[in-house]
Amino acid sequence: AGLAEEKRPYGSFLFLGPTGVGKTQLCKALAGFLFDSEDHLIRIDMSEFME
């Protein structure tokens, strides 16, 4: 079924909320817990795309 492809992401997460509530810290903690390293985190700063 192609579910075990190595280059396929294990999951995608979307965290929404105001500045300063810990979204980035939560992502880093999840990456460390799930993948044993914060290096497996891809962070996209969506404030760059505001009009």
N, CA, C and O atoms as a Tripos MOL2 file, in Angstrom:
@<TRIPOS>MOLECULE
protein
  204   203    51     0     0
PROTEIN
NO_CHARGES

@<TRIPOS>ATOM
      1 N           0.8120   -1.1980    0.0000 N.3       1 ALA1
      2 CA          0.0000    0.0000    0.0000 C.3       1 ALA1
      3 C           0.8510    1.2550    0.0000 C.2       1 ALA1
      4 O           0.3170    2.3600   -0.0920 O.2       1 ALA1
      5 N           2.1720    1.1080    0.1020 N.am      2 GLY2
      6 CA          3.0450    2.2750    0.0730 C.3       2 GLY2
      7 C           3.1200    3.0370    1.3790 C.2       2 GLY2
      8 O           3.6370    4.1540    1.4070 O.2       2 GLY2
      9 N           2.6230    2.4690    2.4520 N.am      3 LEU3
     10 CA          2.6210    3.1850    3.7270 C.3       3 LEU3
     11 C           3.9780    3.1760    4.4180 C.2       3 LEU3
     12 O           4.1930    3.9470    5.3530 O.2       3 LEU3
     13 N           4.8860    2.3320    3.9840 N.am      4 ALA4
     14 CA          6.1820    2.2160    4.6390 C.3       4 ALA4
     15 C           7.3020    2.9020    3.8550 C.2       4 ALA4
     16 O           8.4760    2.6140    4.0910 O.2       4 ALA4
     17 N           6.9720    3.7850    2.9460 N.am      5 GLU5
     18 CA          7.9970    4.4840    2.1820 C.3       5 GLU5
     19 C           8.8520    5.3260    3.1260 C.2       5 GLU5
     20 O           8.3210    6.0410    3.9760 O.2       5 GLU5
     21 N          10.1670    5.2430    2.9790 N.am      6 GLU6
     22 CA         11.0650    5.9390    3.8890 C.3       6 GLU6
     23 C          10.9900    7.4520    3.7680 C.2       6 GLU6
     24 O          11.1690    8.1480    4.7670 O.2       6 GLU6
     25 N          10.7360    7.9750    2.5970 N.am      7 LYS7
     26 CA         10.7260    9.4220    2.4090 C.3       7 LYS7
     27 C           9.3600   10.0410    2.6790 C.2       7 LYS7
     28 O           9.1890   11.2530    2.5440 O.2       7 LYS7
     29 N           8.4300    9.2500    3.0420 N.am      8 ARG8
     30 CA          7.0850    9.7410    3.3370 C.3       8 ARG8
     31 C           7.0390   10.2660    4.7730 C.2       8 ARG8
     32 O           7.5940    9.6340    5.6720 O.2       8 ARG8
     33 N           6.3900   11.4080    5.0040 N.am      9 PRO9
     34 CA          6.3050   11.9250    6.3740 C.3       9 PRO9
     35 C           5.4670   11.0120    7.2650 C.2       9 PRO9
     36 O           4.5070   10.3930    6.8060 O.2       9 PRO9
     37 N           5.8340   10.9360    8.5230 N.am     10 TYR10
     38 CA          5.0710   10.1460    9.4840 C.3      10 TYR10
     39 C           3.7820   10.8530    9.8770 C.2      10 TYR10
     40 O           2.8170   10.2100   10.2920 O.2      10 TYR10
     41 N           3.7670   12.1570    9.7490 N.am     11 GLY11
     42 CA          2.5690   12.9010   10.1080 C.3      11 GLY11
     43 C           2.7590   14.3810    9.8470 C.2      11 GLY11
     44 O           3.8790   14.8650    9.6870 O.2      11 GLY11
     45 N           1.6530   15.0820    9.8080 N.am     12 SER12
     46 CA          1.6580   16.5360    9.6710 C.3      12 SER12
     47 C           0.8070   17.0990   10.7920 C.2      12 SER12
     48 O          -0.2730   16.5850   11.0840 O.2      12 SER12
     49 N           1.2910   18.1410   11.4090 N.am     13 PHE13
     50 CA          0.5890   18.7550   12.5250 C.3      13 PHE13
     51 C           0.4290   20.2390   12.2450 C.2      13 PHE13
     52 O           1.3320   20.8730   11.6990 O.2      13 PHE13
     53 N          -0.7010   20.7880   12.6110 N.am     14 LEU14
     54 CA         -0.9640   22.2090   12.4560 C.3      14 LEU14
     55 C          -1.3550   22.7530   13.8180 C.2      14 LEU14
     56 O          -2.3830   22.3710   14.3760 O.2      14 LEU14
     57 N          -0.5380   23.6400   14.3470 N.am     15 PHE15
     58 CA         -0.8120   24.2460   15.6470 C.3      15 PHE15
     59 C          -1.1490   25.7110   15.4290 C.2      15 PHE15
     60 O          -0.3690   26.4560   14.8340 O.2      15 PHE15
     61 N          -2.2990   26.1140   15.9070 N.am     16 LEU16
     62 CA         -2.7770   27.4840   15.7420 C.3      16 LEU16
     63 C          -2.9230   28.1450   17.1000 C.2      16 LEU16
     64 O          -3.1940   27.4810   18.1010 O.2      16 LEU16
     65 N          -2.7430   29.4480   17.1270 N.am     17 GLY17
     66 CA         -2.9440   30.1820   18.3650 C.3      17 GLY17
     67 C          -2.1380   31.4630   18.3670 C.2      17 GLY17
     68 O          -1.3330   31.7090   17.4690 O.2      17 GLY17
     69 N          -2.3610   32.2700   19.3790 N.am     18 PRO18
     70 CA         -1.6600   33.5540   19.4600 C.3      18 PRO18
     71 C          -0.1690   33.3680   19.7640 C.2      18 PRO18
     72 O           0.2800   32.2870   20.1450 O.2      18 PRO18
     73 N           0.5670   34.4400   19.5860 N.am     19 THR19
     74 CA          1.9960   34.4460   19.8600 C.3      19 THR19
     75 C           2.2640   34.1890   21.3370 C.2      19 THR19
     76 O           1.5660   34.7060   22.2100 O.2      19 THR19
     77 N           3.2850   33.3850   21.6000 N.am     20 GLY20
     78 CA          3.7560   33.2140   22.9670 C.3      20 GLY20
     79 C           3.0540   32.1730   23.8060 C.2      20 GLY20
     80 O           3.2080   32.1750   25.0270 O.2      20 GLY20
     81 N           2.2850   31.2790   23.1980 N.am     21 VAL21
     82 CA          1.5750   30.2680   23.9950 C.3      21 VAL21
     83 C           2.2940   28.9180   24.0150 C.2      21 VAL21
     84 O           1.8510   28.0020   24.7080 O.2      21 VAL21
     85 N           3.4050   28.7750   23.2630 N.am     22 GLY22
     86 CA          4.2020   27.5590   23.3210 C.3      22 GLY22
     87 C           4.0400   26.6020   22.1600 C.2      22 GLY22
     88 O           4.3560   25.4200   22.2970 O.2      22 GLY22
     89 N           3.5600   27.0690   21.0290 N.am     23 LYS23
     90 CA          3.3720   26.1830   19.8720 C.3      23 LYS23
     91 C           4.7050   25.6070   19.3930 C.2      23 LYS23
     92 O           4.8110   24.4060   19.1450 O.2      23 LYS23
     93 N           5.7140   26.4560   19.2630 N.am     24 THR24
     94 CA          7.0180   25.9910   18.7970 C.3      24 THR24
     95 C           7.6450   25.0470   19.8100 C.2      24 THR24
     96 O           8.2150   24.0230   19.4340 O.2      24 THR24
     97 N           7.5450   25.3780   21.0810 N.am     25 GLN25
     98 CA          8.1040   24.5080   22.1200 C.3      25 GLN25
     99 C           7.4150   23.1440   22.1130 C.2      25 GLN25
    100 O           8.0740   22.1200   22.2930 O.2      25 GLN25
    101 N           6.1050   23.1210   21.9090 N.am     26 LEU26
    102 CA          5.3730   21.8600   21.8160 C.3      26 LEU26
    103 C           5.8640   21.0340   20.6320 C.2      26 LEU26
    104 O           6.0410   19.8220   20.7550 O.2      26 LEU26
    105 N           6.0850   21.6710   19.4950 N.am     27 CYS27
    106 CA          6.5850   20.9570   18.3140 C.3      27 CYS27
    107 C           7.9560   20.3570   18.5700 C.2      27 CYS27
    108 O           8.2150   19.2130   18.1970 O.2      27 CYS27
    109 N           8.8310   21.1190   19.2030 N.am     28 LYS28
    110 CA         10.1700   20.6110   19.5110 C.3      28 LYS28
    111 C          10.0920   19.4330   20.4730 C.2      28 LYS28
    112 O          10.8190   18.4530   20.3140 O.2      28 LYS28
    113 N           9.2190   19.5220   21.4690 N.am     29 ALA29
    114 CA          9.0600   18.4260   22.4280 C.3      29 ALA29
    115 C           8.5010   17.1820   21.7410 C.2      29 ALA29
    116 O           8.9520   16.0690   22.0120 O.2      29 ALA29
    117 N           7.5300   17.3640   20.8600 N.am     30 LEU30
    118 CA          6.9650   16.2260   20.1200 C.3      30 LEU30
    119 C           8.0050   15.5740   19.2150 C.2      30 LEU30
    120 O           8.0880   14.3480   19.1430 O.2      30 LEU30
    121 N           8.7970   16.3910   18.5280 N.am     31 ALA31
    122 CA          9.8420   15.8420   17.6590 C.3      31 ALA31
    123 C          10.8500   15.0520   18.4830 C.2      31 ALA31
    124 O          11.2790   13.9720   18.0780 O.2      31 ALA31
    125 N          11.2250   15.5860   19.6280 N.am     32 GLY32
    126 CA         12.1510   14.8700   20.4980 C.3      32 GLY32
    127 C          11.5720   13.5720   21.0220 C.2      32 GLY32
    128 O          12.2770   12.5680   21.1180 O.2      32 GLY32
    129 N          10.2920   13.5860   21.3620 N.am     33 PHE33
    130 CA          9.6340   12.3870   21.8980 C.3      33 PHE33
    131 C           9.3930   11.3360   20.8170 C.2      33 PHE33
    132 O           9.6780   10.1560   21.0210 O.2      33 PHE33
    133 N           8.8690   11.7620   19.6710 N.am     34 LEU34
    134 CA          8.5020   10.8200   18.6160 C.3      34 LEU34
    135 C           9.6990   10.3190   17.8110 C.2      34 LEU34
    136 O           9.7240    9.1630   17.3890 O.2      34 LEU34
    137 N          10.6880   11.1830   17.5990 N.am     35 PHE35
    138 CA         11.7840   10.8520   16.6870 C.3      35 PHE35
    139 C          13.1580   10.9190   17.3400 C.2      35 PHE35
    140 O          14.1680   10.7870   16.6490 O.2      35 PHE35
    141 N          13.2200   11.1170   18.6390 N.am     36 ASP36
    142 CA         14.4750   11.1810   19.3970 C.3      36 ASP36
    143 C          15.3930   12.3180   18.9760 C.2      36 ASP36
    144 O          16.5820   12.2940   19.2930 O.2      36 ASP36
    145 N          14.8680   13.3070   18.2730 N.am     37 SER37
    146 CA         15.6910   14.4370   17.8660 C.3      37 SER37
    147 C          14.8000   15.5820   17.3970 C.2      37 SER37
    148 O          13.8140   15.3640   16.6930 O.2      37 SER37
    149 N          15.1570   16.8090   17.7920 N.am     38 GLU38
    150 CA         14.4320   17.9790   17.2990 C.3      38 GLU38
    151 C          14.7870   18.2740   15.8440 C.2      38 GLU38
    152 O          14.1340   19.0970   15.2020 O.2      38 GLU38
    153 N          15.8200   17.6070   15.3200 N.am     39 ASP39
    154 CA         16.2510   17.8330   13.9380 C.3      39 ASP39
    155 C          15.2320   17.3350   12.9200 C.2      39 ASP39
    156 O          15.3310   17.6720   11.7400 O.2      39 ASP39
    157 N          14.2680   16.5500   13.3460 N.am     40 HIS40
    158 CA         13.2510   16.0270   12.4350 C.3      40 HIS40
    159 C          12.0520   16.9680   12.3060 C.2      40 HIS40
    160 O          11.0050   16.5800   11.7870 O.2      40 HIS40
    161 N          12.2050   18.1720   12.7670 N.am     41 LEU41
    162 CA         11.1450   19.1720   12.7440 C.3      41 LEU41
    163 C          11.3490   20.0980   11.5510 C.2      41 LEU41
    164 O          12.4510   20.6010   11.3320 O.2      41 LEU41
    165 N          10.2980   20.3210   10.7900 N.am     42 ILE42
    166 CA         10.3170   21.3200    9.7230 C.3      42 ILE42
    167 C           9.3660   22.4240   10.1520 C.2      42 ILE42
    168 O           8.1630   22.2010   10.2930 O.2      42 ILE42
    169 N           9.9110   23.6120   10.3580 N.am     43 ARG43
    170 CA          9.1150   24.7410   10.8490 C.3      43 ARG43
    171 C           8.9150   25.7350    9.7080 C.2      43 ARG43
    172 O           9.8750   26.1480    9.0570 O.2      43 ARG43
    173 N           7.6700   26.1120    9.4760 N.am     44 ILE44
    174 CA          7.3350   27.1020    8.4570 C.3      44 ILE44
    175 C           6.6890   28.2810    9.1620 C.2      44 ILE44
    176 O           5.6350   28.1420    9.7820 O.2      44 ILE44
    177 N           7.3250   29.4450    9.0660 N.am     45 ASP45
    178 CA          6.8200   30.6550    9.7130 C.3      45 ASP45
    179 C           5.8140   31.3200    8.7750 C.2      45 ASP45
    180 O           6.1980   31.9730    7.8040 O.2      45 ASP45
    181 N           4.5430   31.1530    9.0670 N.am     46 MET46
    182 CA          3.4950   31.6560    8.1760 C.3      46 MET46
    183 C           3.2970   33.1650    8.2730 C.2      46 MET46
    184 O           2.5640   33.7380    7.4670 O.2      46 MET46
    185 N           3.9390   33.8250    9.2490 N.am     47 SER47
    186 CA          3.8200   35.2810    9.3270 C.3      47 SER47
    187 C           4.4590   35.9450    8.1070 C.2      47 SER47
    188 O           4.1460   37.0940    7.7960 O.2      47 SER47
    189 N           5.3430   35.2400    7.4220 N.am     48 GLU48
    190 CA          5.9600   35.7670    6.2110 C.3      48 GLU48
    191 C           4.9590   35.8720    5.0600 C.2      48 GLU48
    192 O           5.2180   36.5760    4.0840 O.2      48 GLU48
    193 N           3.8390   35.1950    5.1590 N.am     49 PHE49
    194 CA          2.8620   35.1530    4.0780 C.3      49 PHE49
    195 C           1.6390   36.0300    4.3500 C.2      49 PHE49
    196 O           0.6480   35.9530    3.6250 O.2      49 PHE49
    197 N           1.7050   36.8570    5.3850 N.am     50 MET50
    198 CA          0.5760   37.7390    5.7100 C.3      50 MET50
    199 C           0.5390   38.9150    4.7380 C.2      50 MET50
    200 O           1.5740   39.3650    4.2460 O.2      50 MET50
    201 N          -0.6570   39.3980    4.4740 N.am     51 GLU51
    202 CA         -0.8040   40.5620    3.5940 C.3      51 GLU51
    203 C          -0.8050   41.8230    4.4060 C.2      51 GLU51
    204 O          -0.9190   42.9150    3.8500 O.2      51 GLU51
@<TRIPOS>BOND
     1     1     2 1
     2     2     3 1
     3     3     4 2
     4     3     5 am
     5     5     6 1
     6     6     7 1
     7     7     8 2
     8     7     9 am
     9     9    10 1
    10    10    11 1
    11    11    12 2
    12    11    13 am
    13    13    14 1
    14    14    15 1
    15    15    16 2
    16    15    17 am
    17    17    18 1
    18    18    19 1
    19    19    20 2
    20    19    21 am
    21    21    22 1
    22    22    23 1
    23    23    24 2
    24    23    25 am
    25    25    26 1
    26    26    27 1
    27    27    28 2
    28    27    29 am
    29    29    30 1
    30    30    31 1
    31    31    32 2
    32    31    33 am
    33    33    34 1
    34    34    35 1
    35    35    36 2
    36    35    37 am
    37    37    38 1
    38    38    39 1
    39    39    40 2
    40    39    41 am
    41    41    42 1
    42    42    43 1
    43    43    44 2
    44    43    45 am
    45    45    46 1
    46    46    47 1
    47    47    48 2
    48    47    49 am
    49    49    50 1
    50    50    51 1
    51    51    52 2
    52    51    53 am
    53    53    54 1
    54    54    55 1
    55    55    56 2
    56    55    57 am
    57    57    58 1
    58    58    59 1
    59    59    60 2
    60    59    61 am
    61    61    62 1
    62    62    63 1
    63    63    64 2
    64    63    65 am
    65    65    66 1
    66    66    67 1
    67    67    68 2
    68    67    69 am
    69    69    70 1
    70    70    71 1
    71    71    72 2
    72    71    73 am
    73    73    74 1
    74    74    75 1
    75    75    76 2
    76    75    77 am
    77    77    78 1
    78    78    79 1
    79    79    80 2
    80    79    81 am
    81    81    82 1
    82    82    83 1
    83    83    84 2
    84    83    85 am
    85    85    86 1
    86    86    87 1
    87    87    88 2
    88    87    89 am
    89    89    90 1
    90    90    91 1
    91    91    92 2
    92    91    93 am
    93    93    94 1
    94    94    95 1
    95    95    96 2
    96    95    97 am
    97    97    98 1
    98    98    99 1
    99    99   100 2
   100    99   101 am
   101   101   102 1
   102   102   103 1
   103   103   104 2
   104   103   105 am
   105   105   106 1
   106   106   107 1
   107   107   108 2
   108   107   109 am
   109   109   110 1
   110   110   111 1
   111   111   112 2
   112   111   113 am
   113   113   114 1
   114   114   115 1
   115   115   116 2
   116   115   117 am
   117   117   118 1
   118   118   119 1
   119   119   120 2
   120   119   121 am
   121   121   122 1
   122   122   123 1
   123   123   124 2
   124   123   125 am
   125   125   126 1
   126   126   127 1
   127   127   128 2
   128   127   129 am
   129   129   130 1
   130   130   131 1
   131   131   132 2
   132   131   133 am
   133   133   134 1
   134   134   135 1
   135   135   136 2
   136   135   137 am
   137   137   138 1
   138   138   139 1
   139   139   140 2
   140   139   141 am
   141   141   142 1
   142   142   143 1
   143   143   144 2
   144   143   145 am
   145   145   146 1
   146   146   147 1
   147   147   148 2
   148   147   149 am
   149   149   150 1
   150   150   151 1
   151   151   152 2
   152   151   153 am
   153   153   154 1
   154   154   155 1
   155   155   156 2
   156   155   157 am
   157   157   158 1
   158   158   159 1
   159   159   160 2
   160   159   161 am
   161   161   162 1
   162   162   163 1
   163   163   164 2
   164   163   165 am
   165   165   166 1
   166   166   167 1
   167   167   168 2
   168   167   169 am
   169   169   170 1
   170   170   171 1
   171   171   172 2
   172   171   173 am
   173   173   174 1
   174   174   175 1
   175   175   176 2
   176   175   177 am
   177   177   178 1
   178   178   179 1
   179   179   180 2
   180   179   181 am
   181   181   182 1
   182   182   183 1
   183   183   184 2
   184   183   185 am
   185   185   186 1
   186   186   187 1
   187   187   188 2
   188   187   189 am
   189   189   190 1
   190   190   191 1
   191   191   192 2
   192   191   193 am
   193   193   194 1
   194   194   195 1
   195   195   196 2
   196   195   197 am
   197   197   198 1
   198   198   199 1
   199   199   200 2
   200   199   201 am
   201   201   202 1
   202   202   203 1
   203   203   204 2
@<TRIPOS>SUBSTRUCTURE
     1 ALA1         2 RESIDUE 1 A ALA
     2 GLY2         6 RESIDUE 1 A GLY
     3 LEU3        10 RESIDUE 1 A LEU
     4 ALA4        14 RESIDUE 1 A ALA
     5 GLU5        18 RESIDUE 1 A GLU
     6 GLU6        22 RESIDUE 1 A GLU
     7 LYS7        26 RESIDUE 1 A LYS
     8 ARG8        30 RESIDUE 1 A ARG
     9 PRO9        34 RESIDUE 1 A PRO
    10 TYR10       38 RESIDUE 1 A TYR
    11 GLY11       42 RESIDUE 1 A GLY
    12 SER12       46 RESIDUE 1 A SER
    13 PHE13       50 RESIDUE 1 A PHE
    14 LEU14       54 RESIDUE 1 A LEU
    15 PHE15       58 RESIDUE 1 A PHE
    16 LEU16       62 RESIDUE 1 A LEU
    17 GLY17       66 RESIDUE 1 A GLY
    18 PRO18       70 RESIDUE 1 A PRO
    19 THR19       74 RESIDUE 1 A THR
    20 GLY20       78 RESIDUE 1 A GLY
    21 VAL21       82 RESIDUE 1 A VAL
    22 GLY22       86 RESIDUE 1 A GLY
    23 LYS23       90 RESIDUE 1 A LYS
    24 THR24       94 RESIDUE 1 A THR
    25 GLN25       98 RESIDUE 1 A GLN
    26 LEU26      102 RESIDUE 1 A LEU
    27 CYS27      106 RESIDUE 1 A CYS
    28 LYS28      110 RESIDUE 1 A LYS
    29 ALA29      114 RESIDUE 1 A ALA
    30 LEU30      118 RESIDUE 1 A LEU
    31 ALA31      122 RESIDUE 1 A ALA
    32 GLY32      126 RESIDUE 1 A GLY
    33 PHE33      130 RESIDUE 1 A PHE
    34 LEU34      134 RESIDUE 1 A LEU
    35 PHE35      138 RESIDUE 1 A PHE
    36 ASP36      142 RESIDUE 1 A ASP
    37 SER37      146 RESIDUE 1 A SER
    38 GLU38      150 RESIDUE 1 A GLU
    39 ASP39      154 RESIDUE 1 A ASP
    40 HIS40      158 RESIDUE 1 A HIS
    41 LEU41      162 RESIDUE 1 A LEU
    42 ILE42      166 RESIDUE 1 A ILE
    43 ARG43      170 RESIDUE 1 A ARG
    44 ILE44      174 RESIDUE 1 A ILE
    45 ASP45      178 RESIDUE 1 A ASP
    46 MET46      182 RESIDUE 1 A MET
    47 SER47      186 RESIDUE 1 A SER
    48 GLU48      190 RESIDUE 1 A GLU
    49 PHE49      194 RESIDUE 1 A PHE
    50 MET50      198 RESIDUE 1 A MET
    51 GLU51      202 RESIDUE 1 A GLU
